[in-house]
Amino acid sequence: MNLHQDLDGFCRTRDVEKDEIRQYKKMKIASSSSYVDVKTGEVYWVKPSSGQRFIGDFYDVLKRGPLPSDKITRVAGIPHFVDDASGPRQVVTHLSPTADRSGFAFDSGNYPTNNKTYIGTVSIDGQKPKLWTVLDRRYNHAQMHPVHNDVMLIAQDYFKDQTGQYGAPNIRVPIDNRMWIVYADGSANPVFPKPNNIYHEWWDASGKYLWYIDKSGNRGGKGVC
């Protein structure tokens, strides 16, 4: 089962076995948060944020099956963490399932009112979301460990500082140290010491290794490592 999103936000699924393409006009996924369960063909995504939000509000995590008769259902909610603020730059960069497929990671952050990123997991079986930690700048691309439910990879990213915390407002703050491992107990540790110039990191399917691109060659050699 393949998922395709066109420029208008409409989604199409392609059933390779039946050679069928189905279009869903109501599935307007306006962010990169979609996830396809390859076992069931179900698509999960986060409803786009709109307007002002307050603490206690939630961003809906939605699900839809691949068949024409399947309906969109809400399976969870990711909290909004900053009172009286517009939506964060991202609620979820891309939905990353926990190892037991009971929920997803979230990396909500870089609000206009602060530079923080809120990292945790949201369950699809009715349990409350779990906030693991809060980091004091923009992190994203959270990826759950493929074997352990309490381990996550997260990436530090560039961002525009709108608060003046890092200098003049709206300056572009560079990456300081790219890859970090975050644990459910709130601890967060960098994978490499500074400096490093690495990008596009991903867990190996075994969970024993990390894949990444080293642009400068100071952490394994230029190219894929």
Salt bridges, closest charged atoms under 4 A:
ASP6 OD2 - ARG12 NH1 3.20
ASP15 OD2 - ARG22 NH2 3.68
ASP19 OD1 - ARG14 NH2 3.41
GLU20 OE1 - ARG22 NH2 2.69
GLU42 OE2 - LYS63 NZ 3.38
ASP60 OD1 - ARG74 NE 2.62
ASP136 OD1 - LYS116 NZ 3.51
ASP157 OD2 - ARG138 NH1 3.88
ASP157 OD1 - ARG178 NH1 3.85
ASP176 OD2 - LYS194 NZ 3.57
GLU201 OE1 - ARG178 NE 2.90
